[in-house]
Amino acid sequence: MAKKTRASRSSNHNAQLREQVIYLLKGGGAHVHFEDALDGFPPGLRGTFAKGLPHTAWQLLEHARITQWDILEFSRNAKHVSPDFPGGYWPKTPAPPSDAEWEKSVKTFLRDLATMVRLVKNPRSELLRPIPHGDRQTILREALLLADHNSYHLGQFVYLRRALGAWPEG
């Protein structure tokens, strides 16, 4: 009986851990979510630098998308090859080639985020087991890395929008 209790307790802790990581990945606790920060961003400002800030909105969006894709693919695909660092993680131009490319990047970012959430949510994903093709990384570590990276660039994005006068009041 004690074994079942211990197993049940362990299963409950595992479920709680998954819930907390998913909450973090989705922007839990943050005042702004990525979707909100991107929503309504003026097309004419997507490639604009603000005084004193190093990146445009397009650069931040694409960097977050590329990095997230890399982390996700590393987490689930032994044959994945990461881009060259650092150049492969940033777009080549400060502005998106078109509004369609901006929208595609947003949709891909959100799709890949949802895929990482499903990976963490899947009870068959052993969060603490080292990824076989990695160097002691785990799904948990990669999910936390992704949440941290997205959070950092979300803050930059909001700051950029404010500096460009493109942050909605209210």
Secondary structure as UniProt FT lines:
FT   HELIX           2..25
FT   TURN            26..29
FT   HELIX           34..38
FT   TURN            39..40
FT   HELIX           43..45
FT   TURN            46..47
FT   TURN            51..52
FT   HELIX           57..76
FT   TURN            78..79
FT   TURN            85..86
FT   HELIX           87..89
FT   HELIX           99..121
FT   TURN            123..124
FT   TURN            127..128
FT   TURN            132..133
FT   HELIX           139..163
FT   TURN            164..165
//
